[in-house]
Amino acid sequence: MMSAAAETLTPTTTRPATSARRILGTTLGAHVLHDGFADLLYVLLPVWQAEFGLALAEIGLLKTVYSGVMAGLQVPAGLIAERFGERALLAAGTAAAGIGYLLIGWSGGFLGLVACLALGGLGASVQHPLGSSLTARAAEGPRLRTALSIYNFSGDIGKMALPALTALLIALWQWRVATALLGLIGLVAAAAIYLLLRGVVAGGKPAPAIAADAPAVDVSAHRAARHGFLAVTAIGIVDATTRTGFLTFLPFLLAAKGAEVPTIGLALTLIFAGGATGKFLCGVLATRLGILRSVIATECATSIGILALLPLPLEAGLVILPLIGVALNGTPAPSASSIPARSAPGRSRPRSTASSATPSASRPPSSPSPSSSSSSCR
């Protein structure tokens, strides 16, 4: 049983280093694509409002549908992966996300957008729990934190690249063509994931014998790990509440200042570039100040930056967006890489990473009154 569990949990012990590198490369690419798919919505939301005459409350609901479906299915995705493995599930989820964007170009109104975004959220739900689990298993040991840091950073590449690409495609053609091309990219990526993850059959279930042999002191370690995991989850909830609401309605604030779609794409790229830098800087800050103090500092900086953005003209606002991004996306950095260590002993990684990712993705943006655009950035 122990040998079977070891073969299940650590495929890198029975496969050459090239297999581990292939798995890591695949999970990084999937993270780039899925995070980009999620955040390019911020470019499309004002376009849809103009075309379909949507109220801001409906805009908030569209984002809530995507994020809610994605968050609500992350834990089930982790549980299914424990039984059937990550390869087919990650490929199928990527294909579903691509089909959602492919079909959204044929939507004729609000209900069509809702249906396509629900399908996209369904596909996106598998990436974080399965990708982080595969990354952790492929880089077991002293390389784990470095691998997870690179994995987290790869998502920021998607956040920077795909919104900018979407804005460019909309400027060159139209949004329906842009979403169709993005959907095709998703389908190609799904096929690549399925091929590149060949041989990955682990589901990640813990071995009962490991828990049976644990010393008595592990009871307190289990309690401490549980408290730490709950704290990380609470930080994700608070942080995502601010980040999702701000990013959802930022394009409308910029449009009110005179920004066109390409400028909005540039603004999102700037804020996500700042966020990528912030993850590194805030990680360094946490080693000096501790997680709690660094989180308090970044949340205060986020609030100050958002309030400062409101009265500024467009050009000055673009200048400070990278600084806002440093605080806005840097908050999760001190705690994200500690999730595997804070998982309770004997708890499988797909389930732990799914639980931690769910609250940070599930907070819907507060929908302002349709008649009030000045509060749309809160």
Contacts in CASP RR format, 6 or more apart in sequence:
PFRMAT RR
TARGET T0000
AUTHOR 0000-0000-0000
METHOD contacts of the structure
MODEL  1
MMSAAAETLTPTTTRPATSARRILGTTLGAHVLHDGFADLLYVLLPVWQA
EFGLALAEIGLLKTVYSGVMAGLQVPAGLIAERFGERALLAAGTAAAGIG
YLLIGWSGGFLGLVACLALGGLGASVQHPLGSSLTARAAEGPRLRTALSI
YNFSGDIGKMALPALTALLIALWQWRVATALLGLIGLVAAAAIYLLLRGV
VAGGKPAPAIAADAPAVDVSAHRAARHGFLAVTAIGIVDATTRTGFLTFL
PFLLAAKGAEVPTIGLALTLIFAGGATGKFLCGVLATRLGILRSVIATEC
ATSIGILALLPLPLEAGLVILPLIGVALNGTPAPSASSIPARSAPGRSRP
RSTASSATPSASRPPSSPSPSSSSSSCR
1 207 0 8 1.000
1 208 0 8 1.000
1 209 0 8 1.000
2 207 0 8 1.000
2 209 0 8 1.000
2 210 0 8 1.000
5 206 0 8 1.000
5 207 0 8 1.000
5 209 0 8 1.000
5 210 0 8 1.000
6 13 0 8 1.000
6 207 0 8 1.000
7 13 0 8 1.000
7 14 0 8 1.000
7 202 0 8 1.000
8 201 0 8 1.000
8 202 0 8 1.000
8 203 0 8 1.000
8 204 0 8 1.000
8 205 0 8 1.000
9 137 0 8 1.000
9 202 0 8 1.000
9 204 0 8 1.000
9 206 0 8 1.000
9 207 0 8 1.000
10 137 0 8 1.000
10 140 0 8 1.000
11 19 0 8 1.000
11 20 0 8 1.000
11 23 0 8 1.000
11 137 0 8 1.000
11 138 0 8 1.000
11 199 0 8 1.000
11 200 0 8 1.000
11 202 0 8 1.000
12 19 0 8 1.000
12 20 0 8 1.000
12 137 0 8 1.000
12 138 0 8 1.000
12 139 0 8 1.000
12 140 0 8 1.000
13 140 0 8 1.000
20 138 0 8 1.000
20 139 0 8 1.000
22 196 0 8 1.000
23 134 0 8 1.000
23 135 0 8 1.000
23 137 0 8 1.000
23 138 0 8 1.000
23 196 0 8 1.000
23 197 0 8 1.000
23 200 0 8 1.000
24 135 0 8 1.000
24 138 0 8 1.000
24 139 0 8 1.000
24 147 0 8 1.000
24 150 0 8 1.000
24 151 0 8 1.000
25 196 0 8 1.000
26 134 0 8 1.000
26 192 0 8 1.000
26 193 0 8 1.000
26 196 0 8 1.000
26 197 0 8 1.000
27 131 0 8 1.000
27 132 0 8 1.000
27 134 0 8 1.000
27 135 0 8 1.000
27 138 0 8 1.000
27 151 0 8 1.000
28 135 0 8 1.000
28 150 0 8 1.000
28 151 0 8 1.000
28 154 0 8 1.000
29 154 0 8 1.000
29 189 0 8 1.000
30 90 0 8 1.000
30 94 0 8 1.000
30 127 0 8 1.000
30 131 0 8 1.000
30 189 0 8 1.000
30 193 0 8 1.000
31 127 0 8 1.000
31 131 0 8 1.000
31 151 0 8 1.000
31 154 0 8 1.000
31 155 0 8 1.000
31 158 0 8 1.000
32 154 0 8 1.000
32 155 0 8 1.000
32 157 0 8 1.000
32 158 0 8 1.000
32 161 0 8 1.000
33 94 0 8 1.000
33 97 0 8 1.000
33 158 0 8 1.000
33 162 0 8 1.000
33 185 0 8 1.000
33 186 0 8 1.000
33 189 0 8 1.000
34 94 0 8 1.000
34 97 0 8 1.000
34 124 0 8 1.000
34 127 0 8 1.000
34 128 0 8 1.000
34 155 0 8 1.000
35 154 0 8 1.000
35 155 0 8 1.000
35 156 0 8 1.000
35 158 0 8 1.000
35 159 0 8 1.000
36 155 0 8 1.000
36 158 0 8 1.000
36 159 0 8 1.000
36 161 0 8 1.000
36 162 0 8 1.000
36 163 0 8 1.000
37 97 0 8 1.000
37 98 0 8 1.000
37 101 0 8 1.000
37 120 0 8 1.000
37 124 0 8 1.000
37 162 0 8 1.000
37 182 0 8 1.000
37 186 0 8 1.000
38 66 0 8 1.000
38 67 0 8 1.000
38 70 0 8 1.000
38 124 0 8 1.000
39 158 0 8 1.000
39 159 0 8 1.000
39 162 0 8 1.000
39 163 0 8 1.000
39 247 0 8 1.000
39 268 0 8 1.000
39 272 0 8 1.000
40 162 0 8 1.000
40 163 0 8 1.000
40 165 0 8 1.000
40 166 0 8 1.000
40 182 0 8 1.000
41 62 0 8 1.000
41 63 0 8 1.000
41 66 0 8 1.000
41 117 0 8 1.000
42 163 0 8 1.000
42 247 0 8 1.000
42 248 0 8 1.000
42 250 0 8 1.000
42 251 0 8 1.000
42 264 0 8 1.000
42 268 0 8 1.000
43 163 0 8 1.000
43 166 0 8 1.000
43 167 0 8 1.000
43 170 0 8 1.000
43 251 0 8 1.000
43 261 0 8 1.000
43 264 0 8 1.000
43 265 0 8 1.000
43 268 0 8 1.000
44 166 0 8 1.000
44 175 0 8 1.000
44 179 0 8 1.000
45 59 0 8 1.000
45 62 0 8 1.000
45 63 0 8 1.000
45 248 0 8 1.000
45 251 0 8 1.000
45 252 0 8 1.000
46 251 0 8 1.000
46 252 0 8 1.000
46 255 0 8 1.000
46 261 0 8 1.000
46 264 0 8 1.000
47 170 0 8 1.000
47 175 0 8 1.000
47 261 0 8 1.000
48 54 0 8 1.000
48 59 0 8 1.000
48 62 0 8 1.000
48 113 0 8 1.000
48 175 0 8 1.000
49 56 0 8 1.000
49 59 0 8 1.000
49 252 0 8 1.000
51 175 0 8 1.000
52 108 0 8 1.000
52 109 0 8 1.000
52 110 0 8 1.000
52 113 0 8 1.000
54 62 0 8 1.000
54 110 0 8 1.000
55 370 0 8 1.000
56 249 0 8 1.000
56 252 0 8 1.000
56 367 0 8 1.000
56 368 0 8 1.000
56 369 0 8 1.000
56 370 0 8 1.000
56 372 0 8 1.000
56 373 0 8 1.000
56 376 0 8 1.000
57 367 0 8 1.000
57 368 0 8 1.000
57 369 0 8 1.000
57 370 0 8 1.000
58 110 0 8 1.000
58 367 0 8 1.000
59 248 0 8 1.000
59 249 0 8 1.000
59 252 0 8 1.000
59 367 0 8 1.000
60 248 0 8 1.000
60 364 0 8 1.000
60 365 0 8 1.000
60 367 0 8 1.000
61 114 0 8 1.000
61 367 0 8 1.000
62 110 0 8 1.000
62 113 0 8 1.000
62 114 0 8 1.000
62 117 0 8 1.000
63 244 0 8 1.000
63 248 0 8 1.000
63 364 0 8 1.000
63 365 0 8 1.000
64 364 0 8 1.000
64 365 0 8 1.000
64 367 0 8 1.000
65 114 0 8 1.000
65 117 0 8 1.000
65 118 0 8 1.000
65 121 0 8 1.000
66 117 0 8 1.000
66 118 0 8 1.000
66 120 0 8 1.000
66 121 0 8 1.000
66 124 0 8 1.000
67 121 0 8 1.000
67 244 0 8 1.000
67 361 0 8 1.000
67 362 0 8 1.000
67 363 0 8 1.000
67 364 0 8 1.000
68 121 0 8 1.000
68 361 0 8 1.000
68 362 0 8 1.000
68 364 0 8 1.000
69 117 0 8 1.000
69 118 0 8 1.000
69 120 0 8 1.000
69 121 0 8 1.000
69 122 0 8 1.000
69 125 0 8 1.000
70 120 0 8 1.000
70 121 0 8 1.000
70 122 0 8 1.000
70 123 0 8 1.000
70 124 0 8 1.000
70 125 0 8 1.000
70 361 0 8 1.000
71 125 0 8 1.000
71 357 0 8 1.000
71 358 0 8 1.000
71 359 0 8 1.000
71 361 0 8 1.000
71 362 0 8 1.000
72 125 0 8 1.000
72 358 0 8 1.000
72 362 0 8 1.000
73 121 0 8 1.000
73 122 0 8 1.000
73 125 0 8 1.000
73 126 0 8 1.000
74 125 0 8 1.000
74 126 0 8 1.000
74 128 0 8 1.000
74 129 0 8 1.000
74 354 0 8 1.000
74 355 0 8 1.000
74 357 0 8 1.000
74 358 0 8 1.000
74 361 0 8 1.000
75 129 0 8 1.000
75 351 0 8 1.000
75 354 0 8 1.000
75 355 0 8 1.000
75 358 0 8 1.000
76 125 0 8 1.000
77 89 0 8 1.000
77 125 0 8 1.000
77 126 0 8 1.000
77 129 0 8 1.000
77 130 0 8 1.000
77 350 0 8 1.000
77 354 0 8 1.000
78 126 0 8 1.000
78 129 0 8 1.000
78 130 0 8 1.000
78 133 0 8 1.000
78 350 0 8 1.000
78 351 0 8 1.000
78 353 0 8 1.000
78 354 0 8 1.000
79 350 0 8 1.000
79 351 0 8 1.000
79 354 0 8 1.000
80 89 0 8 1.000
81 89 0 8 1.000
81 126 0 8 1.000
81 129 0 8 1.000
81 130 0 8 1.000
81 133 0 8 1.000
81 203 0 8 1.000
81 204 0 8 1.000
81 350 0 8 1.000
82 203 0 8 1.000
82 204 0 8 1.000
82 205 0 8 1.000
82 348 0 8 1.000
82 350 0 8 1.000
82 351 0 8 1.000
83 203 0 8 1.000
83 205 0 8 1.000
84 203 0 8 1.000
85 200 0 8 1.000
85 201 0 8 1.000
85 202 0 8 1.000
85 203 0 8 1.000
85 204 0 8 1.000
86 130 0 8 1.000
86 131 0 8 1.000
86 133 0 8 1.000
86 134 0 8 1.000
86 197 0 8 1.000
86 200 0 8 1.000
86 202 0 8 1.000
86 203 0 8 1.000
86 350 0 8 1.000
87 193 0 8 1.000
87 194 0 8 1.000
87 197 0 8 1.000
87 198 0 8 1.000
87 199 0 8 1.000
87 200 0 8 1.000
87 201 0 8 1.000
88 194 0 8 1.000
89 126 0 8 1.000
89 130 0 8 1.000
90 126 0 8 1.000
90 127 0 8 1.000
90 130 0 8 1.000
90 131 0 8 1.000
90 134 0 8 1.000
90 193 0 8 1.000
90 197 0 8 1.000
91 190 0 8 1.000
91 191 0 8 1.000
91 193 0 8 1.000
91 194 0 8 1.000
91 197 0 8 1.000
92 123 0 8 1.000
92 126 0 8 1.000
92 190 0 8 1.000
93 122 0 8 1.000
93 123 0 8 1.000
93 124 0 8 1.000
93 125 0 8 1.000
93 126 0 8 1.000
93 127 0 8 1.000
93 190 0 8 1.000
94 123 0 8 1.000
94 126 0 8 1.000
94 127 0 8 1.000
94 186 0 8 1.000
94 189 0 8 1.000
94 190 0 8 1.000
94 193 0 8 1.000
95 123 0 8 1.000
95 186 0 8 1.000
95 187 0 8 1.000
95 190 0 8 1.000
96 119 0 8 1.000
96 120 0 8 1.000
96 121 0 8 1.000
96 122 0 8 1.000
96 123 0 8 1.000
97 119 0 8 1.000
97 120 0 8 1.000
97 121 0 8 1.000
97 122 0 8 1.000
97 123 0 8 1.000
97 124 0 8 1.000
97 183 0 8 1.000
97 186 0 8 1.000
98 120 0 8 1.000
98 182 0 8 1.000
98 183 0 8 1.000
98 184 0 8 1.000
98 185 0 8 1.000
98 186 0 8 1.000
98 187 0 8 1.000
98 190 0 8 1.000
99 119 0 8 1.000
99 120 0 8 1.000
99 183 0 8 1.000
99 187 0 8 1.000
100 116 0 8 1.000
100 117 0 8 1.000
100 119 0 8 1.000
100 120 0 8 1.000
100 183 0 8 1.000
101 116 0 8 1.000
101 120 0 8 1.000
101 179 0 8 1.000
101 180 0 8 1.000
101 182 0 8 1.000
101 183 0 8 1.000
101 186 0 8 1.000
102 179 0 8 1.000
102 180 0 8 1.000
102 183 0 8 1.000
102 184 0 8 1.000
102 187 0 8 1.000
103 116 0 8 1.000
103 119 0 8 1.000
104 112 0 8 1.000
104 113 0 8 1.000
104 116 0 8 1.000
104 117 0 8 1.000
104 179 0 8 1.000
105 116 0 8 1.000
105 175 0 8 1.000
105 176 0 8 1.000
105 179 0 8 1.000
105 180 0 8 1.000
106 176 0 8 1.000
107 113 0 8 1.000
107 115 0 8 1.000
107 116 0 8 1.000
128 353 0 8 1.000
128 354 0 8 1.000
128 357 0 8 1.000
128 361 0 8 1.000
129 350 0 8 1.000
129 351 0 8 1.000
129 353 0 8 1.000
129 354 0 8 1.000
129 357 0 8 1.000
130 350 0 8 1.000
131 151 0 8 1.000
131 353 0 8 1.000
132 148 0 8 1.000
132 151 0 8 1.000
132 339 0 8 1.000
132 349 0 8 1.000
132 353 0 8 1.000
132 357 0 8 1.000
133 204 0 8 1.000
133 348 0 8 1.000
133 349 0 8 1.000
133 350 0 8 1.000
133 353 0 8 1.000
134 197 0 8 1.000
134 200 0 8 1.000
135 147 0 8 1.000
135 148 0 8 1.000
135 151 0 8 1.000
136 144 0 8 1.000
136 147 0 8 1.000
136 148 0 8 1.000
136 340 0 8 1.000
136 349 0 8 1.000
136 353 0 8 1.000
137 202 0 8 1.000
137 204 0 8 1.000
137 349 0 8 1.000
138 147 0 8 1.000
139 146 0 8 1.000
139 147 0 8 1.000
139 148 0 8 1.000
144 340 0 8 1.000
145 337 0 8 1.000
148 336 0 8 1.000
148 337 0 8 1.000
148 340 0 8 1.000
149 337 0 8 1.000
152 279 0 8 1.000
152 333 0 8 1.000
152 336 0 8 1.000
152 337 0 8 1.000
153 276 0 8 1.000
153 279 0 8 1.000
153 280 0 8 1.000
156 272 0 8 1.000
156 273 0 8 1.000
156 275 0 8 1.000
156 276 0 8 1.000
156 279 0 8 1.000
156 329 0 8 1.000
157 276 0 8 1.000
158 272 0 8 1.000
159 268 0 8 1.000
159 272 0 8 1.000
159 276 0 8 1.000
160 269 0 8 1.000
160 272 0 8 1.000
160 273 0 8 1.000
160 276 0 8 1.000
161 269 0 8 1.000
162 182 0 8 1.000
163 265 0 8 1.000
163 268 0 8 1.000
163 269 0 8 1.000
163 272 0 8 1.000
164 265 0 8 1.000
164 266 0 8 1.000
164 268 0 8 1.000
164 269 0 8 1.000
166 178 0 8 1.000
166 182 0 8 1.000
166 265 0 8 1.000
167 261 0 8 1.000
167 262 0 8 1.000
167 264 0 8 1.000
167 265 0 8 1.000
167 266 0 8 1.000
167 268 0 8 1.000
168 262 0 8 1.000
169 177 0 8 1.000
169 178 0 8 1.000
169 181 0 8 1.000
170 178 0 8 1.000
170 261 0 8 1.000
171 261 0 8 1.000
171 262 0 8 1.000
203 348 0 8 1.000
203 350 0 8 1.000
204 348 0 8 1.000
204 349 0 8 1.000
204 350 0 8 1.000
205 348 0 8 1.000
206 346 0 8 1.000
206 347 0 8 1.000
206 348 0 8 1.000
210 346 0 8 1.000
211 345 0 8 1.000
211 346 0 8 1.000
214 345 0 8 1.000
218 345 0 8 1.000
221 345 0 8 1.000
222 344 0 8 1.000
222 345 0 8 1.000
225 341 0 8 1.000
225 342 0 8 1.000
225 343 0 8 1.000
225 344 0 8 1.000
225 345 0 8 1.000
226 344 0 8 1.000
228 342 0 8 1.000
229 339 0 8 1.000
229 342 0 8 1.000
229 343 0 8 1.000
229 344 0 8 1.000
229 352 0 8 1.000
229 355 0 8 1.000
229 356 0 8 1.000
231 335 0 8 1.000
232 335 0 8 1.000
232 336 0 8 1.000
232 338 0 8 1.000
232 339 0 8 1.000
232 342 0 8 1.000
232 356 0 8 1.000
233 355 0 8 1.000
233 356 0 8 1.000
233 359 0 8 1.000
234 359 0 8 1.000
235 295 0 8 1.000
235 331 0 8 1.000
235 332 0 8 1.000
235 335 0 8 1.000
236 331 0 8 1.000
236 332 0 8 1.000
236 335 0 8 1.000
236 356 0 8 1.000
236 359 0 8 1.000
236 360 0 8 1.000
237 359 0 8 1.000
237 360 0 8 1.000
237 363 0 8 1.000
238 299 0 8 1.000
239 295 0 8 1.000
239 299 0 8 1.000
239 331 0 8 1.000
239 332 0 8 1.000
239 360 0 8 1.000
240 359 0 8 1.000
240 360 0 8 1.000
240 361 0 8 1.000
240 362 0 8 1.000
240 363 0 8 1.000
241 363 0 8 1.000
242 299 0 8 1.000
242 302 0 8 1.000
242 303 0 8 1.000
242 306 0 8 1.000
242 328 0 8 1.000
243 328 0 8 1.000
243 329 0 8 1.000
244 363 0 8 1.000
244 364 0 8 1.000
244 365 0 8 1.000
245 365 0 8 1.000
245 366 0 8 1.000
245 378 0 8 1.000
246 306 0 8 1.000
246 328 0 8 1.000
246 377 0 8 1.000
246 378 0 8 1.000
247 268 0 8 1.000
247 271 0 8 1.000
248 365 0 8 1.000
249 365 0 8 1.000
249 368 0 8 1.000
249 376 0 8 1.000
249 377 0 8 1.000
249 378 0 8 1.000
250 267 0 8 1.000
250 268 0 8 1.000
250 271 0 8 1.000
250 377 0 8 1.000
251 259 0 8 1.000
251 264 0 8 1.000
251 267 0 8 1.000
251 268 0 8 1.000
252 373 0 8 1.000
252 376 0 8 1.000
252 377 0 8 1.000
253 309 0 8 1.000
253 310 0 8 1.000
253 373 0 8 1.000
253 376 0 8 1.000
253 377 0 8 1.000
254 263 0 8 1.000
254 264 0 8 1.000
254 267 0 8 1.000
254 314 0 8 1.000
255 264 0 8 1.000
256 373 0 8 1.000
257 313 0 8 1.000
257 314 0 8 1.000
257 317 0 8 1.000
258 314 0 8 1.000
259 267 0 8 1.000
259 314 0 8 1.000
263 314 0 8 1.000
263 318 0 8 1.000
266 318 0 8 1.000
267 318 0 8 1.000
267 321 0 8 1.000
270 318 0 8 1.000
270 321 0 8 1.000
270 322 0 8 1.000
271 321 0 8 1.000
271 322 0 8 1.000
271 324 0 8 1.000
271 325 0 8 1.000
271 328 0 8 1.000
271 329 0 8 1.000
272 325 0 8 1.000
272 329 0 8 1.000
273 322 0 8 1.000
274 322 0 8 1.000
274 323 0 8 1.000
274 325 0 8 1.000
274 326 0 8 1.000
274 329 0 8 1.000
275 322 0 8 1.000
275 325 0 8 1.000
275 326 0 8 1.000
275 328 0 8 1.000
275 329 0 8 1.000
275 330 0 8 1.000
276 329 0 8 1.000
277 322 0 8 1.000
277 326 0 8 1.000
278 325 0 8 1.000
278 326 0 8 1.000
278 327 0 8 1.000
278 329 0 8 1.000
278 330 0 8 1.000
278 333 0 8 1.000
279 329 0 8 1.000
279 330 0 8 1.000
279 332 0 8 1.000
279 333 0 8 1.000
280 333 0 8 1.000
281 326 0 8 1.000
281 330 0 8 1.000
282 294 0 8 1.000
282 298 0 8 1.000
282 326 0 8 1.000
282 330 0 8 1.000
282 331 0 8 1.000
282 333 0 8 1.000
282 334 0 8 1.000
283 294 0 8 1.000
283 330 0 8 1.000
283 333 0 8 1.000
283 334 0 8 1.000
285 294 0 8 1.000
285 297 0 8 1.000
285 298 0 8 1.000
285 334 0 8 1.000
286 294 0 8 1.000
286 333 0 8 1.000
286 334 0 8 1.000
289 297 0 8 1.000
290 334 0 8 1.000
291 334 0 8 1.000
291 335 0 8 1.000
291 338 0 8 1.000
294 334 0 8 1.000
295 331 0 8 1.000
295 334 0 8 1.000
295 335 0 8 1.000
298 327 0 8 1.000
298 330 0 8 1.000
298 331 0 8 1.000
299 327 0 8 1.000
299 331 0 8 1.000
301 326 0 8 1.000
301 327 0 8 1.000
302 324 0 8 1.000
302 327 0 8 1.000
302 328 0 8 1.000
302 331 0 8 1.000
305 320 0 8 1.000
305 323 0 8 1.000
305 324 0 8 1.000
305 327 0 8 1.000
306 324 0 8 1.000
306 377 0 8 1.000
306 378 0 8 1.000
308 320 0 8 1.000
309 317 0 8 1.000
309 320 0 8 1.000
309 321 0 8 1.000
309 324 0 8 1.000
309 377 0 8 1.000
310 374 0 8 1.000
310 377 0 8 1.000
312 320 0 8 1.000
332 360 0 8 1.000
339 352 0 8 1.000
339 353 0 8 1.000
339 356 0 8 1.000
340 349 0 8 1.000
340 352 0 8 1.000
340 353 0 8 1.000
343 349 0 8 1.000
343 352 0 8 1.000
344 352 0 8 1.000
366 378 0 8 1.000
368 375 0 8 1.000
368 376 0 8 1.000
368 378 0 8 1.000
369 375 0 8 1.000
END
